[in-house]
Amino acid sequence: MGRQLCRSIAFVAAVVALTVSCGWAAAMHAAEISADQVEGRWTSETGISLTFREDHAFTAERFDELPVAHDCEEPSALSSGRWAFYAPVEAGQFKSADEAATRGSVLSLIFSTGDCEVGAYLFGDEDDPVMCPTGDADVGCPSDGYLQRNQTAASGSGAAGTRPFGSGK
């Protein structure tokens, strides 16, 4: 009976480990924010930046330095486009970007040049989220690839220096 109990415990531990390392863990650390919270400039430690406007246009600086940019045809030309939250999934429908969506935890960045769409996942705290443009939330961003909203000196830096799930991979 002891050996069977050990096997059961090992099986449960393996299932828990797989759950934590897969998409469920990313969902548990996702931050759902409003469109108002997206608007403004987001920057990384290395100077990569995305600036989001209320009209759902955005501009990018040095975006080609992120690994996800190399999935696009012309990484050096990724300088502007449109953004939207992914709309909630309804039965029998695929998740799609929808500029009418007012909240979310994943953005669609559709660049003007070429045929390139990049997902940007929002992690951490709803009040101080970080953004990770990546093709796979489970892979995460390089440690210097996370973008944070620019804060004024009066509001402080919040969680500067912290990294959410998936960092450092």
Secondary structure, DSSP 4 states (H G I P E B T S, - for coil): -HHHHHHHHHHHHHHHHHHHHSHHHHHHTB--EEHHHH-EEEE-TTS-EEEE-TTSEEEEESGGGSGGGGGSS-GGG--EEEEEEEPPP-TT----EETT--EESEEEEEETTTTEEEEEEEEEETTEEEEEE-S-TTT---TT--EEE---TTT--TTTT---TTTT-
